[in-house]
């Protein structure tokens, strides 16, 4: 049995820092979580570092907890990045195939992606991801994997995600305090898609909305690839603020009430029941808050007031902004798979109904999948980005797996030889003899 590879992920959010450590069993195609830990996020506001010392302390606390559980030290980690500074654009590139009479190699694919990467950016921005969407070989479009095909001209359509250099450097500095190297920085919306979206949803067209505490990541998938991504500077904390103001309680109490509302089942009633007895109707509408032990000693509240009076207007505004992002992307009406909600804010009571009502499309809440092991505490939408980072990390062990793997490895082996000399001439001569 092959020795498993070790991967680590650090999800840096506005409310929590989550660290996962996993073993990747390549021969069994299995990812086993062996360490998981969270800590309260300090020094981070709306996805960006505002206090390096506090943020580093929070990250260290989370990483050390996961290391103690797993029994391993985190030497390298994949880290999530968010914030309203994240922007995206689509770009294309074209190159001539190196061997016109031969096949397209991984080097050709790397060159055409590099050509698409050559876009004009302000000095304050840098590229985080260059994601291939679609390849064309000699004007034949719709190709997802051109490796091994024969052609002269290779084109690619890519999706490029960029971020502010200063925000990226600050995050790197905080993670560096842990003593771990950053394997890669991954856009949080892209990471969440790895653990929540199905291949069918990506192919049909789906909108992933990762609702965090301070920001919301939007990722639109078309024909199996990421086509648009952005970050909105609002999240579930806005709902908490509204509850705190409306009920005149602290933010901590408002957060407890919001979570409590999301876990309370709505009891079905027959039409007209309770209409003759106003007191009975009031009792059914009343929510018992005594078990929360709030410092304000708030014992009960009206469900209708909380949900319809405070939460629903904020959710309506929230999904209207998402609708504007969809319209801005130009892909409205091309996502029949609908809206997929994840992140801790997806559990806000009434989120599904508000999304359906405002956007007129199917809405579902996604739970991360694809891993085994210590998953009891992470099988919740709040850990979609964390689990997605682990899945992303496992694919980086073999970046061409399922796409370029067998031929790529052989090709790389031959690259070690100097094919420009006599060996190359002999190889070329043999190829002319083989039909």
C-alpha positions in Angstrom: 0.0 0.0 0.0 1.4 3.4 -1.1 2.2 5.9 1.6 -0.4 8.7 1.7 0.4 12.3 0.9 -0.2 15.0 3.5 -2.1 18.2 2.5 -3.2 21.1 4.7 -5.7 23.9 4.1 -6.2 27.2 6.0 -9.5 29.0 5.3 -9.1 32.6 6.5 -12.5 34.1 7.0 -14.0 37.1 8.7 -15.6 35.2 11.6 -13.4 32.1 11.9 -10.1 30.6 10.8 -10.5 26.9 9.9 -7.5 24.6 9.4 -7.8 21.1 8.0 -5.1 18.4 7.6 -5.8 15.4 5.4 -4.1 12.3 4.1 -4.5 11.7 0.3 -4.5 8.0 -0.6 -3.9 8.1 -4.4 -4.3 4.4 -5.0 -7.7 4.4 -3.3 -8.8 7.8 -4.6 -9.6 8.7 -1.0 -9.1 11.9 1.1 -9.1 11.3 4.9 -9.3 14.2 7.3 -7.0 13.6 10.3 -7.0 17.1 11.8 -9.5 19.9 12.1 -9.6 23.1 14.2 -11.2 26.5 14.2 -10.5 29.7 16.0 -12.3 33.1 16.2 -11.1 35.4 13.5 -9.4 38.6 14.8 -7.7 41.3 12.9 -9.7 40.5 9.7 -12.5 42.6 8.4 -14.5 41.9 5.3 -12.0 39.3 4.2 -9.0 41.5 4.5 -6.3 41.8 7.1 -6.6 45.0 9.2 -4.4 44.0 12.1 -1.4 41.7 11.3 -0.6 40.7 14.9 -4.2 39.8 15.8 -4.7 37.9 12.5 -1.5 36.0 12.8 -2.4 35.0 16.4 -5.8 33.7 15.2 -4.2 31.7 12.4 -1.5 30.3 14.7 -4.2 29.2 17.2 -6.2 27.4 14.5 -3.2 25.7 12.9 -1.7 24.5 16.2 -5.1 22.9 17.1 -5.2 21.0 13.9 -1.6 19.9 14.2 -2.2 18.6 17.7 -5.1 16.6 16.5 -3.4 15.2 13.4 0.0 14.6 15.0 1.8 16.3 12.1 3.3 19.8 11.6 2.0 21.9 8.7 5.0 22.6 6.5 3.0 23.8 3.5 -0.6 24.9 3.2 -3.2 26.0 0.7 -4.8 29.3 1.9 -8.1 30.9 0.9 -8.3 34.5 0.0 -11.4 36.7 -0.3 -12.4 40.3 0.0 -14.0 42.9 -2.2 -10.7 43.5 -3.9 -11.1 40.3 -5.9 -12.0 41.0 -9.5 -12.1 38.8 -12.7 -11.9 39.0 -16.4 -11.9 36.7 -19.4 -9.0 36.5 -21.8 -7.9 34.5 -24.8 -4.5 33.4 -26.1 -3.2 31.7 -29.3 0.1 30.0 -30.2 1.4 27.9 -33.0 1.8 24.2 -32.1 5.5 23.5 -31.7 5.4 20.4 -33.9 3.0 21.0 -36.7 3.0 17.4 -37.9 2.9 16.1 -34.3 0.6 16.2 -31.4 -0.3 18.9 -28.9 1.9 18.5 -25.8 1.5 19.8 -22.3 4.2 22.4 -23.1 1.9 23.8 -25.9 -0.9 24.0 -23.4 1.3 25.8 -20.9 2.4 28.2 -23.6 -1.1 29.1 -24.8 -2.3 29.7 -21.2 0.8 31.9 -20.6 -0.2 33.8 -23.7 -3.7 34.4 -22.3 -2.2 35.5 -19.1 -0.6 38.5 -20.8 -3.2 41.1 -19.9 -2.9 44.7 -19.0 -3.3 45.1 -15.2 -2.7 48.1 -12.8 0.5 47.9 -10.9 -1.5 47.4 -7.6 -3.1 44.1 -8.8 -1.7 40.7 -9.4 -3.0 37.4 -10.9 -4.3 34.7 -8.6 -5.7 32.2 -11.1 -5.7 31.6 -14.8 -8.4 29.0 -15.4 -8.8 27.5 -18.9 -12.5 27.6 -20.1 -12.3 26.3 -23.6 -9.7 25.3 -26.2 -9.8 25.6 -30.0 -7.6 23.5 -32.3 -7.4 24.9 -35.9 -10.7 26.8 -35.3 -12.5 23.7 -33.9 -13.9 25.0 -30.7 -15.5 23.4 -27.7 -12.5 21.3 -26.8 -11.9 20.7 -23.1 -8.7 18.7 -23.4 -6.6 19.3 -26.5 -3.7 17.1 -25.3 -2.7 14.5 -27.9 -4.8 16.2 -30.7 -3.1 17.1 -34.0 -3.2 20.7 -35.2 -1.3 23.8 -36.1 -3.0 26.6 -34.2 -4.0 26.3 -30.6 -6.3 28.8 -28.9 -7.7 29.1 -25.4 -10.4 31.1 -23.6 -9.4 31.6 -19.9 -10.9 33.2 -16.8 -8.4 35.3 -14.8 -8.9 36.2 -11.2 -6.9 39.0 -9.7 -6.5 40.7 -6.3 -4.8 43.7 -4.7 -1.1 43.1 -4.2 -1.1 44.8 -0.7 -4.0 42.5 0.5 -2.2 39.5 -0.8 1.1 40.4 0.8 -0.5 41.1 4.2 -2.2 37.7 4.2 1.1 36.0 3.2 2.8 37.8 6.1 0.2 36.6 8.6 0.4 33.0 7.4 4.2 33.2 7.4 4.1 33.9 11.2 2.9 30.3 11.6 6.1 29.0 10.1 4.4 27.3 7.1 5.0 28.0 3.5 2.0 28.9 1.3 1.6 26.3 -1.4 -1.0 28.4 -3.2 -3.6 31.2 -2.6 -7.1 30.1 -3.7 -10.1 32.3 -4.3 -12.6 31.2 -1.7 -15.5 31.0 -4.2 -13.4 28.6 -6.4 -12.5 26.5 -3.4 -16.1 26.2 -2.3 -17.1 25.0 -5.8 -14.8 22.1 -5.5 -16.7 20.7 -2.5 -20.3 21.7 -3.3 -21.0 21.8 -7.0 -21.7 18.6 -9.0 -20.3 18.1 -12.5 -23.9 18.2 -13.9 -24.5 21.6 -12.3 -21.2 23.0 -13.6 -22.1 21.7 -17.1 -25.6 23.0 -17.1 -24.7 26.4 -15.6 -24.9 27.2 -11.9 -24.3 30.2 -9.6 -22.3 29.4 -6.4 -22.9 31.9 -3.6 -20.6 31.5 -0.6 -22.1 33.7 2.2 -19.5 34.4 4.8 -19.7 36.7 7.8 -18.3 39.8 6.1 -18.2 39.0 2.4 -20.0 37.0 -0.1 -18.2 35.2 -3.0 -20.1 34.7 -6.3 -18.9 32.2 -8.9 -20.8 31.5 -12.1 -20.1 28.3 -13.9 -20.9 27.7 -17.6 -20.3 24.5 -19.6 -18.2 23.0 -16.9 -15.9 26.0 -16.3 -15.7 29.1 -14.2 -16.9 32.1 -16.3 -17.4 34.9 -13.8 -16.3 35.6 -10.2 -16.6 38.5 -7.8 -17.0 39.3 -4.1 -19.7 41.5 -2.5 -18.7 43.4 0.7 -21.6 42.2 2.8 -22.4 39.0 4.5 -24.3 37.3 7.3 -22.9 39.7 9.9 -25.2 42.4 8.3 -28.2 40.3 9.5 -26.7 40.0 12.9 -26.2 43.8 13.1 -29.9 44.3 12.1 -31.1 41.9 14.8 -28.8 43.6 17.4 -30.3 47.0 16.5 -33.9 45.8 16.3 -33.8 43.9 19.6 -31.4 46.2 21.4 -29.0 43.4 22.3 -25.3 42.9 21.9 -23.8 41.4 18.7 -23.0 38.2 20.5 -26.6 37.8 21.7 -27.9 38.7 18.2 -25.7 36.0 16.7 -27.0 33.4 19.1 -30.6 34.4 18.3 -29.9 34.2 14.5 -28.4 30.7 14.8 -31.3 29.6 17.1 -33.9 30.8 14.5 -32.1 28.7 11.8 -32.4 25.6 13.9 -36.1 26.0 14.9 -38.5 23.9 12.8 -41.7 25.6 11.6 -44.7 23.7 13.0 -47.4 23.1 10.3 -50.8 24.4 11.1 -54.2 23.9 9.5 -55.6 26.8 7.6 -57.6 29.0 9.9 -56.4 27.3 13.1 -55.9 29.7 16.0 -57.8 32.5 14.3 -60.6 32.5 16.9 -58.2 32.7 19.8 -55.7 35.6 19.5 -53.8 34.5 22.6 -53.2 31.0 21.2 -52.0 32.6 17.9 -49.6 34.8 19.9 -48.2 31.8 21.8 -47.5 30.0 18.5 -45.8 33.0 17.1 -43.6 33.4 20.2 -40.1 32.0 20.2 -38.6 30.8 23.5 -35.1 32.4 24.0 -34.7 31.5 27.7 -32.4 28.5 26.9 -29.9 30.9 25.2 -29.1 32.5 28.6 -28.7 35.9 27.1 -27.1 38.6 29.3 -30.0 41.0 28.4 -32.4 38.4 29.9 -34.5 38.4 26.8 -36.8 35.4 27.3 -39.1 35.5 24.2 -39.6 37.3 20.9 -42.0 37.3 18.0 -41.0 35.0 15.1 -42.9 37.2 12.7 -41.2 40.3 13.9 -37.7 38.7 13.7 -38.1 37.0 10.4 -40.5 39.1 8.4 -39.7 42.5 10.0 -35.9 42.3 10.4 -34.3 39.4 8.5 -36.4 39.2 5.3 -35.8 42.8 4.2 -32.0 42.3 4.5 -32.1 39.0 2.6 -34.2 40.6 -0.2 -31.6 43.4 -0.5 -28.8 40.8 -0.4 -30.2 38.7 -3.3 -31.0 41.9 -5.3 -27.3 42.7 -5.2 -26.5 39.1 -6.3 -29.0 39.6 -9.2 -27.1 42.7 -10.2 -23.9 40.7 -10.3 -25.5 38.1 -12.5 -26.7 40.9 -14.8 -23.3 42.5 -14.8 -21.7 39.2 -15.8 -23.8 38.9 -18.9 -24.7 35.3 -18.2 -28.2 35.8 -17.0 -30.6 33.1 -18.2 -27.7 30.7 -18.9 -27.7 29.0 -15.5 -30.6 26.5 -15.4 -29.1 24.6 -12.5 -29.9 27.7 -10.3 -28.3 29.1 -7.2 -26.2 27.0 -4.8 -25.7 28.5 -1.4 -22.9 27.6 1.0 -21.0 29.3 3.8 -22.2 29.9 7.3 -24.7 32.6 6.1 -26.5 30.0 4.0 -28.1 28.7 7.2 -29.9 32.0 7.9 -33.6 31.4 8.2 -35.5 32.2 5.0 -32.4 32.3 2.8 -33.8 29.7 0.3 -37.2 31.4 0.1 -35.7 34.9 -0.4 -33.4 33.6 -3.2 -36.3 31.9 -5.0 -38.5 34.9 -4.6 -36.0 37.5 -5.7 -34.1 35.7 -8.5 -36.8 33.4 -9.8 -34.6 30.4 -10.0 -34.0 27.1 -8.2 -32.0 27.5 -4.9 -30.4 24.8 -2.7 -28.1 24.8 0.3 -25.0 22.7 -0.3 -23.1 20.6 2.2 -19.4 19.9 1.4 -18.6 16.3 0.3 -15.7 14.3 -1.1 -13.7 13.6 2.1 -13.8 11.0 4.9 -12.4 10.8 8.4 -13.1 13.4 11.1 -16.0 15.0 9.2 -18.7 15.1 11.9 -18.1 18.8 12.7 -17.3 19.9 9.1 -20.4 18.5 7.4 -22.0 21.9 7.3 -22.1 24.7 4.7 -19.8 26.8 6.8 -16.8 24.5 5.9 -17.4 24.5 2.2 -14.3 26.5 1.4 -12.2 24.6 3.9 -13.1 21.2 2.4 -12.8 22.7 -1.1 -9.2 23.8 -0.3 -8.3 20.2 0.6 -9.9 18.9 -2.6 -8.0 21.6 -4.6 -4.8 20.6 -2.8 -5.3 16.9 -3.6 -5.6 17.7 -7.3 -2.4 19.8 -7.2 -0.5 16.6 -6.4 -1.4 15.5 -9.9 -2.6 18.6 -11.7 -3.4 16.8 -15.0 -5.2 13.9 -13.4 -8.3 13.0 -15.4 -7.0 15.3 -18.1 -3.4 15.1 -19.1 -2.0 12.5 -16.8 -0.7 9.5 -18.8 0.7 11.3 -21.8 1.9 14.2 -19.7 4.1 12.1 -17.5 5.7 10.4 -20.5 6.2 13.7 -22.3 7.9 15.2 -19.2 10.2 12.2 -19.1 11.3 12.8 -22.7 11.8 16.5 -22.0 14.9 15.6 -19.9 16.6 14.6 -23.1 18.1 17.2 -25.5 15.8 16.5 -28.5 17.4 19.2 -30.6 20.5 17.2 -31.2 21.2 13.9 -33.0 18.6 12.1 -30.8 16.0 14.5 -32.0 16.9 13.9 -35.6 16.8 10.1 -35.1 13.4 10.4 -33.4 12.0 12.6 -36.2 13.3 10.1 -38.8 11.6 7.2 -37.0 8.3 9.1 -36.8 8.3 9.6 -40.6 8.5 5.8 -41.0 5.7 5.0 -38.6 2.2 5.3 -40.3 
